[in-house]
């Protein structure tokens, strides 16, 4: 079924896109921040993906893709970096609205220790499997991103992100399960066993969990930064307009 990967992308984004216009959610009003963030992070991951595909770290089953190429990859793989971030950032947007009044989510001590544990585990894994490209790059990237956000930017929203990502793991296992062969005859995306740890959750390489976390965390971080920047620019314009009106 050559449309399978394309259909996975389509159904991943369908409901989030429709509900983006819900009057209580209004996610579409954040698109000016989301799309630049998504394209920037997506370009990084697409180039990484293309490099690893050329190296044979992973590849794609022609049985489940249309054969259309874009940026040296199946178009379905490129769309993955649009559809998955959209669905996940939309979910993050919705759940943060829901949890907005819960100040406990900004517990700095808990956030710090979760970040430290995550960085330590990723660093140990990267060192232990330094000869395996997928493992070392994924673990090292996530450790660096978490370190930067926790100790350089000192953001306060990582607690909320960790909780939301844990929730996102439910649809993650469904989507990645299909892509790695759950419920179908062959996998859509195959992995070179010499380039990852070899441990799987069902059919999903363990590294995928942290690869996904790095992908969504980078999208959320840049999305929040651009959203804050645009909001501040709007406030400045309004202040100037009010001063002119008063004068």
GINOR-V459756 format. One record per residue. N is the residue number from 1. RES is the residue in one small letter. NEAR is the number of other ideal C-beta (glycine too) atoms within 12 Angstrom. Layout:
BEGIN
n = {N N}
res = {RES RES}
near = {NEAR NEAR}
END
This chain:
BEGIN
n = {1 2 3 4 5 6 7 8 9 10 11 12 13 14 15 16 17 18 19 20 21 22 23 24 25 26 27 28 29 30 31 32 33 34 35 36 37 38 39 40 41 42 43 44 45 46 47 48 49 50 51 52 53 54 55 56 57 58 59 60 61 62 63 64 65 66 67 68 69 70 71 72 73 74 75 76 77 78 79 80 81 82 83 84 85 86 87 88 89 90 91 92 93 94 95 96 97 98 99 100 101 102 103 104 105 106 107 108 109 110 111 112 113 114 115 116 117 118 119 120 121 122 123 124 125 126 127 128 129 130 131 132 133 134 135 136 137 138 139 140 141 142 143 144 145 146 147 148 149 150 151 152 153 154 155 156 157 158 159 160 161 162 163 164 165 166 167 168 169 170 171 172 173 174 175 176 177 178 179 180 181 182 183 184 185 186 187 188 189 190 191 192 193 194 195 196 197 198 199 200 201 202 203 204 205 206 207 208 209 210 211 212 213 214 215 216 217 218 219 220 221 222 223 224 225 226 227 228 229 230 231 232 233 234 235 236 237 238 239 240 241 242 243 244 245 246 247}
res = {x x x x x x x x x x x x x x x x x x x x x x x x x x x x x x x x x x x x x x x x x x x x x x x x x x x x x x x x x x x x x x x x x x x x x x x x x x x x x x x x x x x x x x x x x x x x x x x x x x x x x x x x x x x x x x x x x x x x x x x x x x x x x x x x x x x x x x x x x x x x x x x x x x x x x x x x x x x x x x x x x x x x x x x x x x x x x x x x x x x x x x x x x x x x x x x x x x x x x x x x x x x x x x x x x x x x x x x x x x x x x x x x x x x x x x x x x x x x x x x x x x x x x x x}
near = {18 19 19 30 37 27 24 34 33 22 22 33 30 17 20 31 24 16 21 27 16 18 10 13 24 16 34 21 19 31 24 19 31 36 24 21 37 37 23 23 35 34 21 24 33 29 19 30 33 25 20 32 28 16 18 17 29 36 24 35 26 20 21 31 33 23 18 19 17 21 22 18 31 34 25 35 38 31 31 38 39 33 33 38 41 40 40 42 44 40 37 38 37 27 27 30 20 18 21 14 10 15 12 14 23 22 19 19 13 20 28 24 17 25 34 20 18 32 29 19 22 34 23 18 30 28 17 15 27 18 15 30 28 39 36 28 33 37 36 28 32 36 32 23 36 37 25 23 33 32 18 13 19 15 29 22 33 38 29 34 41 32 26 32 34 21 22 35 25 15 28 32 24 21 34 35 26 30 41 34 24 22 18 21 13 21 29 39 41 24 37 21 18 17 27 33 28 16 21 22 20 21 26 30 35 29 40 33 32 38 38 36 36 35 41 41 41 35 44 40 33 33 37 30 25 27 30 20 18 22 18 15 16 17 14 14 14 14 14 14 13 12 11 10 9 8 7}
END
